[in-house]
Amino acid sequence: SLAEAALIQHLMDSIEQTLTYQHGTIAMANGVASIVIPEGFKYLDAAQSETVLVDYWGNPKDENMTLGMIMPEHHKILGDSGYVFNIQYDEIGYVKDKDANKIDYDDLLKDMKKDAIEFNKERVAQGYEPVDIVGWAAPPYYDKHKRILHWAKEIKFGESEVNTLNYNIRVLGRKGVMVINAISSMPN
């Protein structure tokens, strides 16, 4: 009904007003990098981003799940269109170029799907819907000159009719990997 739609919109607007966005150059909480937020975008810090991921988007809380999010200036965090970039850091040590070039992406996808089955047992036990990896949304590739690995997964959450895109940009560093994950619906 129109009254329900108005109430939902009011609640979404109220949540949006509680969030504090930043602009300019942002030092990541772990000291691993600084990120320059481009004009037309805004940054939500790690604590607020975790609240969004867990409380508003219904993900189980996980260690190191976010260093913050970047999104278009006009985008609302609870809107049903648009996208966000979730920033993470995996301190896995130095990844050599030759290792990045040797990845068999078909095997990687098989491993990801197998891991998702185990991961889903825990998700479902905690009351969350399962997550299935449909496949590559775009073929993975490695940019040797910039030391950046790209891969894009198409993901299905539970019985959702619209699948989700997770486009990972993995910047290889001396101590680990900075992961910038673009999250959106497949149509967006």
Kinemage of the C-alpha trace (Angstrom):
@kinemage 1
@onewidth
@group {chain A} dominant
@subgroup {mainchain}
@vectorlist {calphas} color= white
{ca ser a 1} P 0.000 0.000 0.000
{ca leu a 2} L 1.001 3.641 -0.336
{ca ala a 3} L 1.127 4.063 3.450
{ca glu a 4} L 3.525 1.129 3.824
{ca ala a 5} L 5.725 2.434 1.005
{ca ala a 6} L 5.814 5.890 2.630
{ca leu a 7} L 6.730 4.356 6.016
{ca ile a 8} L 9.514 2.279 4.468
{ca gln a 9} L 10.869 5.341 2.648
{ca his a 10} L 10.737 7.347 5.899
{ca leu a 11} L 12.702 4.624 7.741
{ca met a 12} L 15.291 4.447 4.945
{ca asp a 13} L 15.686 8.238 4.960
{ca ser a 14} L 16.035 8.209 8.774
{ca ile a 15} L 18.816 5.615 8.599
{ca glu a 16} L 20.591 7.576 5.856
{ca gln a 17} L 20.556 10.726 8.019
{ca thr a 18} L 22.439 8.889 10.795
{ca leu a 19} L 25.409 8.210 8.495
{ca thr a 20} L 28.414 10.548 8.282
{ca tyr a 21} L 30.254 10.553 4.964
{ca gln a 22} L 33.751 11.859 4.274
{ca his a 23} L 35.518 13.314 1.243
{ca gly a 24} L 39.123 14.006 0.247
{ca thr a 25} L 42.028 11.768 1.254
{ca ile a 26} L 41.196 9.006 3.711
{ca ala a 27} L 43.862 7.152 5.722
{ca met a 28} L 42.823 3.531 6.176
{ca ala a 29} L 42.442 2.508 9.820
{ca asn a 30} L 45.153 -0.155 9.560
{ca gly a 31} L 47.696 2.327 8.170
{ca val a 32} L 48.264 0.274 5.027
{ca ala a 33} L 47.150 2.959 2.567
{ca ser a 34} L 45.438 6.255 1.921
{ca ile a 35} L 42.651 6.527 -0.599
{ca val a 36} L 41.752 9.689 -2.485
{ca ile a 37} L 37.983 9.876 -2.853
{ca pro a 38} L 37.249 11.195 -6.361
{ca glu a 39} L 34.883 14.089 -6.928
{ca gly a 40} L 31.324 12.831 -7.157
{ca phe a 41} L 31.915 10.081 -4.579
{ca lys a 42} L 31.770 9.779 -0.781
{ca tyr a 43} L 33.364 7.511 1.823
{ca leu a 44} L 31.743 5.757 4.774
{ca asp a 45} L 34.174 4.730 7.536
{ca ala a 46} L 34.820 1.154 8.680
{ca ala a 47} L 32.531 1.164 11.739
{ca gln a 48} L 29.552 2.560 9.826
{ca ser a 49} L 30.249 0.287 6.846
{ca glu a 50} L 30.254 -2.757 9.123
{ca thr a 51} L 26.874 -1.676 10.496
{ca val a 52} L 25.557 -1.407 6.941
{ca leu a 53} L 26.931 -4.814 5.924
{ca val a 54} L 25.705 -6.618 9.042
{ca asp a 55} L 22.606 -4.803 10.321
{ca tyr a 56} L 21.109 -3.373 7.126
{ca trp a 57} L 22.257 -5.787 4.424
{ca gly a 58} L 22.007 -8.959 6.523
{ca asn a 59} L 25.539 -10.353 6.327
{ca pro a 60} L 27.106 -12.332 9.183
{ca lys a 61} L 29.752 -10.351 11.034
{ca asp a 62} L 33.250 -11.315 9.986
{ca glu a 63} L 36.702 -10.219 11.090
{ca asn a 64} L 38.243 -7.638 8.731
{ca met a 65} L 35.085 -7.384 6.646
{ca thr a 66} L 35.586 -3.722 5.764
{ca leu a 67} L 37.890 -0.721 5.940
{ca gly a 68} L 35.059 1.424 4.633
{ca met a 69} L 32.952 1.953 1.540
{ca ile a 70} L 33.060 4.341 -1.390
{ca met a 71} L 29.896 5.144 -3.324
{ca pro a 72} L 28.519 7.783 -5.681
{ca glu a 73} L 27.635 11.048 -3.924
{ca his a 74} L 23.933 10.763 -4.779
{ca his a 75} L 23.626 7.100 -3.791
{ca lys a 76} L 21.749 6.119 -0.645
{ca ile a 77} L 23.062 3.071 1.190
{ca leu a 78} L 19.629 1.414 1.320
{ca gly a 79} L 18.635 2.308 -2.232
{ca asp a 80} L 17.761 -0.516 -4.604
{ca ser a 81} L 19.930 0.811 -7.414
{ca gly a 82} L 23.541 1.858 -7.691
{ca tyr a 83} L 26.671 0.290 -6.297
{ca val a 84} L 29.303 0.539 -3.562
{ca phe a 85} L 32.992 -0.312 -3.341
{ca asn a 86} L 33.782 -2.194 -0.138
{ca ile a 87} L 37.454 -1.913 0.854
{ca gln a 88} L 39.253 -4.784 2.604
{ca tyr a 89} L 42.832 -5.765 3.291
{ca asp a 90} L 44.122 -9.329 3.429
{ca glu a 91} L 47.511 -9.409 5.168
{ca ile a 92} L 48.671 -12.574 3.415
{ca gly a 93} L 52.227 -11.469 2.763
{ca tyr a 94} L 53.975 -10.675 -0.478
{ca val a 95} L 52.401 -12.168 -3.617
{ca lys a 96} L 54.921 -12.653 -6.402
{ca asp a 97} L 54.021 -11.818 -10.008
{ca lys a 98} L 54.846 -15.319 -11.152
{ca asp a 99} L 52.292 -16.661 -8.634
{ca ala a 100} L 49.598 -14.326 -9.976
{ca asn a 101} L 50.319 -15.400 -13.548
{ca lys a 102} L 50.002 -19.107 -12.688
{ca ile a 103} L 46.428 -18.996 -11.406
{ca asp a 104} L 44.122 -21.474 -13.143
{ca tyr a 105} L 40.845 -19.548 -13.038
{ca asp a 106} L 38.676 -22.596 -13.804
{ca asp a 107} L 40.200 -24.383 -10.795
{ca leu a 108} L 39.821 -21.227 -8.693
{ca leu a 109} L 36.104 -21.035 -9.542
{ca lys a 110} L 35.660 -24.733 -8.651
{ca asp a 111} L 37.392 -24.111 -5.303
{ca met a 112} L 35.225 -21.035 -4.642
{ca lys a 113} L 32.058 -23.030 -5.340
{ca lys a 114} L 33.262 -25.859 -3.075
{ca asp a 115} L 34.134 -23.364 -0.313
{ca ala a 116} L 30.688 -21.773 -0.694
{ca ile a 117} L 29.034 -25.106 0.105
{ca glu a 118} L 30.939 -25.349 3.406
{ca phe a 119} L 30.455 -21.634 4.100
{ca asn a 120} L 26.686 -22.009 3.551
{ca lys a 121} L 26.371 -24.673 6.229
{ca glu a 122} L 27.500 -22.097 8.794
{ca arg a 123} L 25.421 -19.273 7.224
{ca val a 124} L 22.224 -21.325 7.262
{ca ala a 125} L 22.906 -22.546 10.826
{ca gln a 126} L 23.151 -18.869 11.866
{ca gly a 127} L 19.840 -18.062 10.150
{ca tyr a 128} L 21.231 -16.449 6.990
{ca glu a 129} L 20.241 -17.394 3.462
{ca pro a 130} L 22.760 -19.417 1.434
{ca val a 131} L 25.059 -17.771 -1.108
{ca asp a 132} L 25.723 -19.585 -4.369
{ca ile a 133} L 28.416 -18.616 -6.851
{ca val a 134} L 26.768 -18.726 -10.275
{ca gly a 135} L 30.045 -18.212 -12.150
{ca trp a 136} L 32.385 -15.582 -13.496
{ca ala a 137} L 30.504 -12.398 -14.404
{ca ala a 138} L 33.612 -11.279 -16.306
{ca pro a 139} L 36.709 -13.327 -17.099
{ca pro a 140} L 39.524 -12.833 -14.551
{ca tyr a 141} L 42.720 -11.165 -15.674
{ca tyr a 142} L 45.975 -9.905 -14.216
{ca asp a 143} L 47.407 -6.481 -15.086
{ca lys a 144} L 51.125 -7.155 -14.632
{ca his a 145} L 52.173 -3.490 -15.009
{ca lys a 146} L 49.872 -2.234 -12.235
{ca arg a 147} L 50.086 -5.476 -10.198
{ca ile a 148} L 46.300 -5.668 -10.056
{ca leu a 149} L 44.250 -8.844 -10.309
{ca his a 150} L 40.609 -8.523 -11.423
{ca trp a 151} L 37.790 -11.022 -11.116
{ca ala a 152} L 34.026 -10.661 -11.135
{ca lys a 153} L 31.641 -13.205 -9.634
{ca glu a 154} L 27.911 -13.489 -10.181
{ca ile a 155} L 26.300 -14.516 -6.891
{ca lys a 156} L 22.817 -15.675 -5.943
{ca phe a 157} L 21.525 -14.981 -2.431
{ca gly a 158} L 18.882 -17.494 -1.349
{ca glu a 159} L 15.850 -17.391 -3.616
{ca ser a 160} L 16.472 -13.834 -4.859
{ca glu a 161} L 15.333 -13.324 -8.445
{ca val a 162} L 18.095 -10.761 -9.069
{ca asn a 163} L 21.700 -11.911 -8.778
{ca thr a 164} L 24.499 -9.839 -7.258
{ca leu a 165} L 27.779 -8.754 -8.818
{ca asn a 166} L 31.003 -8.841 -6.780
{ca tyr a 167} L 33.764 -7.311 -8.902
{ca asn a 168} L 37.082 -7.700 -7.068
{ca ile a 169} L 40.021 -5.431 -7.790
{ca arg a 170} L 42.982 -6.933 -5.916
{ca val a 171} L 46.007 -4.653 -5.580
{ca leu a 172} L 49.073 -6.732 -4.740
{ca gly a 173} L 51.341 -5.167 -2.117
{ca arg a 174} L 54.410 -5.999 -0.070
{ca lys a 175} L 52.528 -7.259 2.975
{ca gly a 176} L 49.197 -8.289 1.527
{ca val a 177} L 46.391 -7.562 -0.882
{ca met a 178} L 44.097 -4.528 -0.900
{ca val a 179} L 40.701 -5.741 -2.101
{ca ile a 180} L 38.255 -3.256 -3.564
{ca asn a 181} L 34.994 -5.089 -4.144
{ca ala a 182} L 32.330 -3.419 -6.290
{ca ile a 183} L 28.930 -4.646 -5.111
{ca ser a 184} L 25.769 -4.198 -7.145
{ca ser a 185} L 22.865 -6.080 -8.609
{ca met a 186} L 23.665 -7.660 -11.983
{ca pro a 187} L 21.252 -5.350 -13.884
{ca asn a 188} L 22.884 -2.255 -12.326
